């Protein structure tokens, strides 16, 4: 169709991850919002104001800082982060979101991460690829850290 304008949704991309954690769901939740736990599996210097309307900050490594507004805060169920765009990338109207959804299946905590709103612009490709792949590795570290704590916790 000539003259058709693409919507923001058509010009963005996302990712989805899932991990199953052999630990109580409240321990997985704490892994997402407790700065000490975040520092174990995601990056040092994490700062979180754990509430709806709060803030989330972590330095994943020396080149990657993530700063977000906590849009949805449902303890033990859901955490949705709306990220500030990185200053080094071209301006864009897209809204970058990570939505963490917790559930229990057959006695196992299940964490789903749905990331969305990453611009299709070629300049954003390395950033998007880094986050998409990086989350898989980071969530594997979260699983190990939480399961290790669950085993160490007295019954």
C-alpha positions as CSV (number, residue, x, y, z in Angstrom):
1,X,0.0,0.0,0.0
2,X,1.5,3.3,-1.1
3,X,1.6,6.0,1.5
4,X,1.0,3.6,4.4
5,X,2.7,4.6,7.7
6,X,4.1,1.8,9.8
7,X,3.0,1.7,13.4
8,X,5.5,1.7,16.3
9,X,4.7,-2.0,16.9
10,X,5.7,-2.8,13.3
11,X,9.0,-1.0,13.8
12,X,10.0,-2.7,17.0
13,X,11.2,-6.2,18.1
14,X,11.3,-8.2,21.3
15,X,12.4,-11.4,22.9
16,X,11.1,-14.0,25.3
17,X,12.9,-16.1,27.9
18,X,11.7,-18.7,30.4
19,X,13.5,-20.3,33.3
20,X,12.2,-22.9,35.7
21,X,13.7,-22.5,39.2
22,X,13.6,-25.2,41.9
23,X,12.9,-22.7,44.7
24,X,10.0,-20.9,46.3
25,X,8.5,-18.2,44.1
26,X,9.2,-15.5,46.8
27,X,12.9,-16.3,46.5
28,X,12.8,-15.8,42.7
29,X,10.9,-12.5,43.3
30,X,13.5,-11.3,45.8
31,X,16.1,-12.1,43.1
32,X,14.5,-9.6,40.8
33,X,14.1,-6.7,43.3
34,X,16.7,-7.1,46.1
35,X,19.8,-5.1,45.1
36,X,22.1,-7.6,46.9
37,X,20.6,-10.5,44.9
38,X,20.7,-8.5,41.6
39,X,24.4,-7.8,42.2
40,X,25.0,-11.6,42.4
41,X,23.5,-12.5,39.0
42,X,23.0,-9.3,37.0
43,X,25.5,-6.6,37.8
44,X,27.2,-4.7,40.6
45,X,25.8,-1.5,42.1
46,X,22.1,-2.4,41.6
47,X,19.7,0.1,43.0
48,X,16.0,-0.6,43.3
49,X,13.1,1.4,44.8
50,X,10.8,-1.7,44.9
51,X,7.3,-0.3,44.4
52,X,5.0,0.8,41.7
53,X,6.3,4.0,40.4
54,X,9.8,3.1,41.8
55,X,13.1,2.9,40.0
56,X,15.4,0.1,38.9
57,X,19.1,0.6,38.0
58,X,21.9,-1.8,37.3
59,X,25.3,-1.7,35.6
60,X,25.4,-5.0,33.8
61,X,29.1,-4.3,32.9
62,X,31.3,-1.4,32.3
63,X,29.6,-0.6,29.0
64,X,26.0,-1.3,29.8
65,X,23.8,0.6,32.3
66,X,20.1,-0.1,32.5
67,X,17.8,2.4,34.1
68,X,14.0,1.9,34.3
69,X,10.8,3.1,35.8
70,X,8.8,0.3,37.6
71,X,5.5,0.4,35.9
72,X,3.9,-2.7,37.4
73,X,4.8,-4.1,40.8
74,X,2.8,-7.1,41.9
75,X,4.9,-9.0,44.6
76,X,5.5,-12.6,43.7
77,X,3.7,-12.2,40.4
78,X,4.9,-9.5,38.0
79,X,7.5,-6.8,37.6
80,X,7.3,-4.5,34.5
81,X,10.2,-2.1,33.8
82,X,10.0,0.7,31.3
83,X,13.6,1.6,30.3
84,X,15.2,5.0,29.6
85,X,16.7,5.0,26.1
86,X,20.5,4.7,26.1
87,X,22.1,8.2,25.4
88,X,24.5,6.8,22.9
89,X,21.8,5.5,20.5
90,X,19.6,7.5,18.1
91,X,16.4,8.9,19.5
92,X,13.3,6.9,18.9
93,X,9.7,6.9,20.0
94,X,9.7,3.2,20.9
95,X,9.0,2.2,24.5
96,X,11.4,-0.5,25.7
97,X,9.9,-2.8,28.3
98,X,11.0,-5.9,30.2
99,X,8.0,-7.7,31.7
100,X,8.9,-10.4,34.3
101,X,6.0,-12.8,35.0
102,X,6.2,-15.3,37.8
103,X,4.1,-18.5,38.1
104,X,4.3,-21.9,39.6
105,X,3.9,-25.1,37.5
106,X,4.0,-28.5,39.2
107,X,5.7,-27.1,42.3
108,X,8.4,-25.3,40.3
109,X,8.8,-21.5,40.1
110,X,8.5,-20.3,36.5
111,X,9.9,-16.9,35.4
112,X,9.0,-15.6,32.0
113,X,10.7,-12.5,30.6
114,X,9.1,-10.7,27.7
115,X,11.1,-7.8,26.3
116,X,9.5,-5.5,23.7
117,X,9.8,-2.1,22.0
118,X,13.3,-2.4,20.7
119,X,13.7,-0.3,17.5
120,X,14.3,-2.0,14.2
121,X,16.7,0.7,13.3
122,X,20.1,-0.8,12.2
123,X,21.9,1.4,14.7
124,X,20.1,-0.4,17.5
125,X,21.0,-4.0,16.3
126,X,24.1,-4.5,18.5
127,X,22.2,-3.2,21.6
128,X,19.2,-5.4,20.9
129,X,21.3,-8.5,20.2
130,X,23.4,-7.9,23.3
131,X,20.3,-7.7,25.5
132,X,18.5,-10.6,23.9
133,X,21.5,-12.9,24.3
134,X,22.6,-11.4,27.6
135,X,19.2,-12.1,29.3
136,X,19.5,-15.8,28.6
137,X,22.9,-15.9,30.3
138,X,21.8,-13.6,33.2
139,X,18.6,-15.6,33.9
140,X,20.7,-18.8,34.0
141,X,22.8,-17.1,36.7
142,X,19.6,-16.0,38.5
143,X,18.5,-19.7,38.5
144,X,21.8,-20.9,40.0
145,X,21.9,-18.1,42.6
146,X,18.3,-18.7,43.8
147,X,18.6,-22.5,43.8
148,X,21.8,-22.3,45.8
149,X,20.1,-20.0,48.4
150,X,17.1,-22.3,48.5
151,X,19.3,-25.3,49.2
152,X,21.2,-23.5,51.9
153,X,18.0,-22.2,53.6
154,X,17.1,-24.3,56.7
155,X,13.9,-26.3,56.2
